[in-house]
Amino acid sequence: MREATKYEGWVYTWGGSTPEVGFDCSGLVQWTFKKSGVSVPRTATEQYSATQRIDAKDVKAGDLIFFKGTYGGANHISHVGIVVNETKMFDSNSSGIGYHNYSAGYWKQHFAGFGRVKP
């Protein structure tokens, strides 16, 4: 998480996956995990497929949270963030890179599930 928070306040960059270019949601997740020595796929859809589904009661900081229908169709896994606590995630979205509430409003409406990166 320390790696991710270095980029707090940066603007969202579609397709971005490095500090030199900037980050989209899945690029930020991939970069953060890579810096911890863990390989995860590039896109939110691929990250969803590569993680173990977990119940909300079992979620821990550092798990991933996925959203569907933010673009590309109602059931398309289209966004990912890193869970901070039971209401907040750290992610890159059109509001920029930072902490965002996932437990209400827009994000709650598009919630798809939680995932844990497989060891």
N, C-alpha and C positions, 0 to 999 in steps of 0.2 A: 504494500500500500504506500510505503514511503516514496517509491519510485513514481507512482501515479500522481501523488499530490505535488510533485515538482512542477506539474503542468497546470495547476489550478489557475484559472483566470484566462488561459489561452482560448482562442476561438476554435470552433469546430472546423475541421478540414475534411471534406468528403474524400474518401479514399486514402486518407493520411495514416501512416503507420510508423513514423519516425519523428524525433524531435526536429529534424531538419525541415520536414514538410509540414508537420502538424499531425493531429490525430482525429480520426472518426471514432465511433464507439468501440468497434471491435479491434481497431488498430491500437487504441490505448490499452485495451485488455491484453492483447497479444504482446505488446512491448513490455508492459508491466510484469507479466509472467516470465517472459524471456529473460529479463534482467534478474529474475530470481532463479534462473536455471531450469524453468519449466516451459516446455513447448506446447502451445495451443494453436489451433488452426486460425486462419485469418478473418473469416467472416462470422457475423453473429449466428447465422444459420449453421455453419460448420462447428462453431463453438458449442451451440446447443446440442448438436448431435454427438459431440465428443465428451460431454460432461454427464455425470451421474445425476439423475433427477433426485431431488430431496424435498421433504415436506417443510413447510414454513416453520414448524416447531423445532426443526433440526438445523436451521440455517445459522451459519457463523459468519463473522466478519471475514472477508476474503472470498466467500462463495460468490457465484455469479447470479445475476437476476436477468431474466430474458423477457422481452416484450414482442408482441405480434401486432401486425396491422398498422404500424406507424408509416409504412409505405409498402407497395408491392403486393397488396391483397390482404384480406382480413385475417388469414391464418399464417401468413408469412412471418417467420421469426426475423425481425428487422432491427432489433436494438438490444444491446447488452450493457450492463453496468456491473460494478463491483460492490457487493453488499458491505455497508459500514455498520449498520445496526438494524433494528426491527422497523425502521421507517426511512432510513437514508441509504442512498447509493452514491458512489463516485463514478461519474461517467462523462462522456463527451457527447453533447447534443447541441441543437441549434441555439441554446442559451449559453453555450460555452462549456468549458471543462471545469467541473467542480462537484460539489455536494448537491444532490437533489432529492426531494421527498418522493418516494415511490408508493407511498401508502394511501394516496388520495388523488382525486382529479384525473388528469390525462393519463398518467402512468398507471394508475390503478385500473383504468378502463382497458388498457392494452397489456396487462400482465399475462405472461405465458407460463412462468414457472421459475424455480430456482435450480441451479446446477452446481455441482462440485467437480472441480478438475480432478480427473482420475490420476492416481499416482503412477 
